[in-house]
Amino acid sequence: MKARTLRPIGIVILAGLLAACSTFASSTPTPRPVPRVGMMHVGTDHVPPSLGTLVGRLAELGWIDSADEAMRELIGDGTKVNGQMKQLHGEFDGPRITLIWSNLTPEQVQQQARDFVSQHVDVIVAFEDKSISAARSATADPANRIPIVFLHPSDPVRDGLVQSLSHPGGNMTGVFGARDPVAKQLEYYRYIIPGVRRLLTLVDPTDATTPPLLAQAEDAAQKLGLKLEIRHASNDAELGKVFGALVPGTVDGAFILSPTLRLFHSQRIIELAAKANLPVQAHRKEWVAQGALFSLGVDVAPVGAAAGRFVDSILRGTPPADLPVEEVPRVEFALSLKRAAELHITVPQDVITLADVLYR
């Protein structure tokens, strides 16, 4: 008799427990997927230094436990094989973020941008003009409007990447590391080598940013009393022909004008200039360490760190259109006294004191 009385009560209790468990399960939030950031750069002969500072800032912001570990996964040990980075692709899978890195040739960049779109990454980080352009094209369809953070564009307003620096609009924003200082580079050539008169000026006719830069260079050269010996080249083979046709003594140095030549062919140009016993300028201090006479260009460390903040803001829900483009105007002057000595160039002492970085 008692057993028959207790049995329904047990069923009621069991039903209540099941209902409570069901309510608890339904109220437990579904874990958010780990955000994925696709990063791309055209230039297989180097890794942009701003990648390291970007990853470092993401670590500071709590997305990564160890920036060093993440960089090892992305770029390996940073060594080269036959002038090309040994590791061109890498992926870091952390508990809070996934970073995907691709170092590309110009022919690969469009497909990589489309792959990032098809993989539904949360943010695309594009280093330099070609990767920025590819990311922009791949996300042009409203159905594919993945946010883009750009680094090192030649001029984001002039090139139509954003409506203005303060109000980007659209799905792109990022860090603008100052405009190409071609006039200043020519000035520094005269400071370092007061007797310089004629410069072999390397121009890529396929680079859309070349015409305005060439106009600036020609105006500056006229004021400085320099003669620009303009030669066209778009690849290593054409560069070899340009230097091969040089008559010794006809020019005093080489000047890399077009951004595409600086970004993709600096190492080859430095090698060719060395064989011709000519000084050549560069856009980054890393190339001065490898044989250029001097560089005058943007200090890339703040650029990468700022880009890390942009990625953080977007992943936390801020649209790119609401993030003003940040301009990092600091220009860094690096000088190789070792290369100057090899070329029998006596650099004025007051120029040496101007250098931010000296290689001896």
C-alpha positions as CSV (number, residue, x, y, z in Angstrom):
1,M,0.0,0.0,0.0
2,K,2.8,2.4,0.9
3,A,4.8,1.4,-2.2
4,R,1.9,2.3,-4.4
5,T,1.6,5.7,-2.7
6,L,5.2,6.7,-3.1
7,R,5.7,5.6,-6.7
8,P,3.9,8.6,-8.3
9,I,5.8,10.9,-6.0
10,G,9.1,9.5,-7.3
11,I,7.9,10.0,-10.9
12,V,7.0,13.6,-10.1
13,I,10.4,14.2,-8.5
14,L,12.3,12.6,-11.4
15,A,10.3,14.6,-13.9
16,G,11.1,17.8,-12.0
17,L,14.8,16.9,-12.0
18,L,14.8,16.3,-15.7
19,A,13.0,19.6,-16.3
20,A,15.5,21.4,-14.2
21,C,18.4,19.8,-16.1
22,S,16.7,20.7,-19.4
23,T,16.2,24.3,-18.3
24,F,19.9,24.5,-17.1
25,A,21.1,23.1,-20.4
26,S,19.1,25.5,-22.5
27,S,20.3,28.5,-20.4
28,T,24.0,27.5,-20.9
29,P,25.4,29.8,-23.6
30,T,26.8,28.2,-26.7
31,P,30.6,28.7,-26.8
32,R,31.5,31.4,-29.3
33,P,33.7,30.2,-32.1
34,V,37.4,31.2,-31.9
35,P,37.9,34.2,-34.3
36,R,40.1,33.6,-37.3
37,V,42.4,36.3,-38.8
38,G,43.8,35.9,-42.3
39,M,47.0,37.8,-42.9
40,M,48.7,38.2,-46.3
41,H,51.7,39.9,-47.8
42,V,53.3,40.0,-51.2
43,G,57.1,39.7,-51.1
44,T,58.5,36.2,-50.6
45,D,62.0,37.5,-49.9
46,H,61.2,38.9,-46.5
47,V,58.6,39.1,-43.7
48,P,57.3,42.6,-43.0
49,P,58.7,43.7,-39.6
50,S,55.3,45.0,-38.7
51,L,54.0,41.4,-38.5
52,G,56.0,40.9,-35.3
53,T,54.8,44.0,-33.6
54,L,51.2,43.3,-34.6
55,V,51.4,39.8,-33.0
56,G,53.0,41.4,-30.0
57,R,50.2,43.8,-29.5
58,L,47.6,41.0,-29.8
59,A,49.5,39.3,-27.0
60,E,49.4,42.4,-24.9
61,L,45.6,42.6,-25.5
62,G,45.1,39.1,-24.3
63,W,44.4,37.2,-27.5
64,I,47.7,35.3,-27.4
65,D,49.7,33.9,-24.5
66,S,53.1,34.0,-26.2
67,A,54.0,36.2,-29.1
68,D,57.2,34.3,-29.7
69,E,55.4,31.0,-30.0
70,A,52.8,32.5,-32.4
71,M,55.6,33.9,-34.6
72,R,57.4,30.6,-34.7
73,E,54.2,28.9,-35.9
74,L,53.6,31.6,-38.5
75,I,57.1,32.2,-40.0
76,G,59.3,29.4,-38.6
77,D,62.8,30.4,-37.7
78,G,62.8,33.3,-40.3
79,T,65.6,31.8,-42.5
80,K,65.8,32.0,-46.2
81,V,66.5,29.5,-48.9
82,N,67.8,30.8,-52.3
83,G,66.7,34.3,-51.4
84,Q,63.1,33.2,-50.4
85,M,61.7,32.8,-47.0
86,K,62.0,29.1,-46.0
87,Q,58.4,29.2,-44.5
88,L,55.9,31.1,-46.6
89,H,52.7,29.9,-44.9
90,G,51.9,29.3,-41.3
91,E,49.0,29.0,-38.8
92,F,48.7,29.6,-35.1
93,D,45.8,28.0,-33.4
94,G,45.4,29.4,-30.0
95,P,42.5,29.0,-27.5
96,R,41.3,32.5,-28.1
97,I,42.4,33.3,-31.7
98,T,43.6,31.7,-34.9
99,L,46.1,33.5,-37.1
100,I,46.7,32.4,-40.7
101,W,49.8,33.8,-42.5
102,S,50.7,33.8,-46.2
103,N,53.8,35.3,-47.8
104,L,52.9,35.4,-51.5
105,T,54.1,36.1,-55.0
106,P,52.1,38.7,-57.0
107,E,50.5,35.9,-59.0
108,Q,49.1,34.2,-55.9
109,V,47.6,37.1,-54.0
110,Q,44.2,37.3,-55.7
111,Q,43.5,33.6,-55.1
112,Q,44.6,33.9,-51.5
113,A,42.2,36.8,-50.9
114,R,39.4,34.7,-52.4
115,D,40.4,31.8,-50.2
116,F,40.1,33.9,-47.1
117,V,36.6,34.9,-48.1
118,S,35.6,31.4,-48.8
119,Q,37.0,30.3,-45.4
120,H,34.9,33.0,-43.7
121,V,37.7,34.5,-41.7
122,D,36.6,37.3,-39.3
123,V,39.2,39.8,-40.4
124,I,41.7,40.1,-43.3
125,V,45.0,41.9,-42.5
126,A,46.6,43.1,-45.7
127,F,50.3,44.3,-45.8
128,E,51.3,46.6,-48.8
129,D,49.4,47.7,-51.9
130,K,49.0,44.5,-53.9
131,S,47.6,42.5,-51.0
132,I,45.3,45.4,-50.0
133,S,44.0,45.6,-53.6
134,A,43.4,41.9,-53.7
135,A,41.5,41.9,-50.4
136,R,39.5,44.9,-51.5
137,S,38.4,43.1,-54.7
138,A,37.6,39.8,-53.0
139,T,35.3,41.6,-50.5
140,A,33.6,44.0,-53.0
141,D,30.4,41.9,-53.1
142,P,28.1,42.9,-50.2
143,A,27.8,39.2,-49.4
144,N,31.5,39.0,-48.7
145,R,32.1,42.2,-46.8
146,I,34.7,40.9,-44.4
147,P,36.5,43.6,-42.4
148,I,40.0,44.5,-43.7
149,V,42.8,46.1,-41.8
150,F,45.5,47.5,-44.1
151,L,49.1,48.3,-43.3
152,H,51.6,50.3,-45.4
153,P,49.3,51.6,-48.2
154,S,50.9,54.1,-50.5
155,D,48.1,56.6,-50.0
156,P,44.7,55.2,-48.8
157,V,42.7,58.3,-49.8
158,R,44.3,58.9,-53.1
159,D,43.9,55.2,-54.0
160,G,40.3,55.1,-53.0
161,L,40.6,52.7,-50.1
162,V,38.7,55.0,-47.7
163,Q,36.6,58.1,-48.0
164,S,38.9,60.0,-45.7
165,L,41.3,59.2,-42.9
166,S,38.9,60.3,-40.2
167,H,35.8,58.6,-41.8
168,P,36.9,55.5,-43.7
169,G,33.4,54.2,-44.6
170,G,33.1,50.8,-46.1
171,N,34.8,47.7,-44.8
172,M,38.4,49.0,-44.7
173,T,40.6,50.8,-42.2
174,G,44.1,50.6,-40.9
175,V,47.4,52.2,-40.5
176,F,49.0,54.7,-42.9
177,G,52.7,54.9,-42.4
178,A,53.3,58.3,-44.1
179,R,53.5,59.0,-47.8
180,D,56.5,57.9,-49.9
181,P,59.3,60.3,-49.0
182,V,61.0,60.3,-52.5
183,A,62.0,63.9,-52.4
184,K,63.6,63.5,-49.0
185,Q,65.4,60.4,-50.2
186,L,67.0,62.4,-53.0
187,E,67.9,65.1,-50.5
188,Y,69.6,62.6,-48.3
189,Y,71.5,61.2,-51.3
190,R,73.0,64.7,-51.7
191,Y,73.7,65.0,-48.0
192,I,75.6,61.6,-47.9
193,I,77.4,62.1,-51.2
194,P,77.7,65.8,-51.9
195,G,79.2,65.1,-55.3
196,V,76.4,62.9,-56.6
197,R,75.1,64.2,-60.0
198,R,73.5,61.4,-61.9
199,L,71.3,58.6,-60.5
200,L,70.1,55.5,-62.3
201,T,66.4,55.8,-61.5
202,L,64.5,52.5,-61.5
203,V,60.9,52.7,-62.6
204,D,58.2,50.0,-62.9
205,P,55.8,51.2,-65.6
206,T,53.2,48.6,-64.5
207,D,53.0,50.2,-61.0
208,A,50.0,52.6,-60.9
209,T,51.6,54.6,-58.1
210,T,54.7,55.4,-60.2
211,P,53.5,58.6,-62.1
212,P,52.8,60.8,-59.1
213,L,56.0,59.7,-57.4
214,L,58.1,60.3,-60.6
215,A,56.7,63.8,-60.8
216,Q,57.7,64.4,-57.2
217,A,61.2,63.0,-57.8
218,E,61.8,65.0,-61.0
219,D,60.7,68.2,-59.3
220,A,63.0,67.5,-56.3
221,A,65.9,66.5,-58.6
222,Q,65.7,69.7,-60.5
223,K,65.9,71.7,-57.3
224,L,68.9,69.6,-56.1
225,G,70.8,69.8,-59.4
226,L,70.4,66.0,-60.0
227,K,69.9,64.2,-63.3
228,L,67.6,61.2,-63.1
229,E,68.6,58.5,-65.7
230,I,65.2,56.7,-65.9
231,R,65.2,53.0,-66.8
232,H,62.1,50.8,-66.9
233,A,62.0,47.3,-65.2
234,S,59.2,45.2,-63.8
235,N,61.0,42.0,-62.8
236,D,64.4,40.5,-61.9
237,A,65.3,39.7,-65.5
238,E,64.6,43.3,-66.7
239,L,66.6,44.7,-63.8
240,G,69.5,42.5,-64.8
241,K,69.4,43.9,-68.3
242,V,69.3,47.5,-67.0
243,F,72.4,47.0,-64.9
244,G,74.0,44.9,-67.5
245,A,73.7,47.8,-70.0
246,L,75.3,50.3,-67.7
247,V,78.5,52.0,-68.9
248,P,80.9,52.3,-65.9
249,G,81.1,55.9,-64.7
250,T,77.9,57.2,-66.3
251,V,75.9,57.3,-63.1
252,D,76.9,57.9,-59.4
253,G,74.3,55.7,-57.8
254,A,71.0,53.8,-58.1
255,F,67.6,55.1,-56.9
256,I,64.6,52.8,-56.4
257,L,61.6,54.8,-57.2
258,S,58.5,52.5,-57.7
259,P,57.0,50.9,-54.6
260,T,56.7,47.5,-56.4
261,L,60.5,47.5,-57.0
262,R,61.2,48.4,-53.4
263,L,58.8,45.8,-52.0
264,F,59.5,42.8,-54.3
265,H,63.0,43.3,-55.8
266,S,65.1,45.1,-53.2
267,Q,67.4,42.2,-52.6
268,R,68.0,41.7,-56.3
269,I,68.7,45.4,-56.8
270,I,71.1,45.5,-53.9
271,E,73.0,42.6,-55.4
272,L,73.1,44.2,-58.8
273,A,74.2,47.6,-57.4
274,A,77.0,45.9,-55.5
275,K,78.3,44.2,-58.7
276,A,78.2,47.6,-60.4
277,N,80.0,49.2,-57.5
278,L,77.1,51.7,-57.0
279,P,75.4,52.9,-53.9
280,V,71.6,52.4,-53.6
281,Q,69.0,53.6,-51.2
282,A,66.3,51.5,-49.6
283,H,63.0,52.0,-47.8
284,R,63.7,50.0,-44.7
285,K,66.7,49.7,-42.3
286,E,66.7,45.9,-42.8
287,W,67.9,46.4,-46.4
288,V,70.7,48.6,-45.2
289,A,71.9,45.8,-43.0
290,Q,72.0,43.7,-46.2
291,G,73.9,46.1,-48.4
292,A,72.0,49.3,-49.2
293,L,73.9,52.5,-48.4
294,F,71.0,54.1,-46.6
295,S,67.3,54.0,-46.1
296,L,64.7,56.7,-45.3
297,G,61.3,55.2,-44.6
298,V,58.6,54.7,-42.1
299,D,59.4,53.2,-38.7
300,V,57.3,50.0,-39.0
301,A,57.2,49.0,-35.4
302,P,54.4,51.5,-34.4
303,V,52.5,50.5,-37.6
304,G,52.2,46.9,-36.6
305,A,51.3,47.7,-33.0
306,A,48.5,50.1,-34.2
307,A,47.2,47.4,-36.6
308,G,46.9,45.0,-33.6
309,R,44.6,47.5,-31.9
310,F,42.5,47.7,-35.0
311,V,42.1,43.9,-35.2
312,D,41.2,43.8,-31.5
313,S,38.5,46.5,-31.9
314,I,36.9,44.8,-34.9
315,L,36.9,41.4,-33.2
316,R,35.1,43.1,-30.3
317,G,32.4,44.4,-32.6
318,T,33.5,47.8,-33.9
319,P,32.9,48.2,-37.6
320,P,35.9,49.3,-39.7
321,A,33.9,52.3,-40.9
322,D,33.9,53.7,-37.3
323,L,37.6,53.3,-36.9
324,P,39.6,56.3,-38.2
325,V,42.8,55.5,-40.2
326,E,45.8,56.0,-38.0
327,E,48.8,57.9,-39.5
328,V,52.2,57.0,-38.2
329,P,54.4,59.8,-39.7
330,R,57.8,59.0,-38.1
331,V,60.4,58.5,-40.7
332,E,63.6,56.6,-39.8
333,F,67.1,57.2,-41.3
334,A,69.5,54.3,-41.4
335,L,73.0,54.5,-42.7
336,S,75.7,51.9,-43.4
337,L,79.2,53.3,-42.8
338,K,80.5,49.9,-43.7
339,R,79.0,50.1,-47.2
340,A,80.2,53.7,-47.5
341,A,83.8,52.6,-46.8
342,E,83.5,49.8,-49.4
343,L,82.4,52.4,-52.0
344,H,85.2,54.9,-50.8
345,I,82.5,57.4,-49.8
346,T,83.4,59.8,-46.9
347,V,80.1,60.6,-45.2
348,P,80.0,64.1,-43.6
349,Q,80.0,63.9,-39.8
350,D,76.9,66.1,-39.5
351,V,75.0,63.5,-41.6
352,I,76.2,60.7,-39.4
353,T,74.8,62.4,-36.4
354,L,71.4,62.5,-38.1
355,A,71.1,58.7,-38.4
356,D,68.7,56.9,-36.2
357,V,70.4,53.6,-37.0
358,L,74.1,53.2,-37.9
359,Y,75.7,50.0,-39.4
360,R,79.5,49.9,-39.0
